[in-house]
């Protein structure tokens, strides 16, 4: 009896692992262009508008100016993306609240970014979703989904910059064109992965190749997702422990 149950469970799991890449290959789309449309903070659907209003106040208290709120349109299938973008022109740090509508309701995260003259980029965010595709080697991304306040995330970001970009000064974007950094990041996603063989351009959207479909599908299945979260969470904790303790005044000066 037990052997029969085990056989059926194994067969079911095997079928999922075989069929899920087919679903991903046929369904996944990522827009090749990021066309931003300026909107007021209260325009997005319920939940996202409230999040924007709250974060605008929090970032303002940390020295960030609101560049604008934007409707990003449909970047990936079955979602619609919205963006609140901020810039600190004194420190040349950028920040954003990325939000989207999904079948499961609205989702959002906060990110703070610094770019340097050597091409290095350091990003610190609260995104709990681990990427299925390889990251950009020039961009170091640190994820702390348990952090609630932008001020706390900013302190962590500045300490990470001190460790990973010592002596470097962040560079900003021209005034009135700050959000172009975000546009470049989005529009570079598809070409970068196409070059690596994970995507291909069809019309105005990128689709997964079979190589990409297997990667996306299998990394999203249990128990792989559980293992990835555990490994990543441990790595982020080790990263925090490696940072030297700093006083409040030193952190604010950084």
Secondary structure as UniProt FT lines:
FT   HELIX           2..27
FT   STRAND          30..31
FT   STRAND          37..39
FT   TURN            41..42
FT   TURN            46..47
FT   HELIX           48..60
FT   TURN            61..63
FT   STRAND          65..73
FT   TURN            77..78
FT   STRAND          80..88
FT   TURN            89..92
FT   STRAND          93..102
FT   TURN            103..104
FT   STRAND          105..116
FT   TURN            117..118
FT   STRAND          121..125
FT   TURN            137..138
FT   STRAND          139..143
FT   TURN            145..146
FT   HELIX           150..164
FT   TURN            166..167
FT   TURN            175..176
FT   TURN            178..179
FT   HELIX           180..195
FT   TURN            196..197
FT   STRAND          199..202
FT   TURN            203..204
FT   STRAND          205..208
FT   HELIX           210..219
FT   TURN            222..223
FT   HELIX           224..241
FT   HELIX           248..253
//
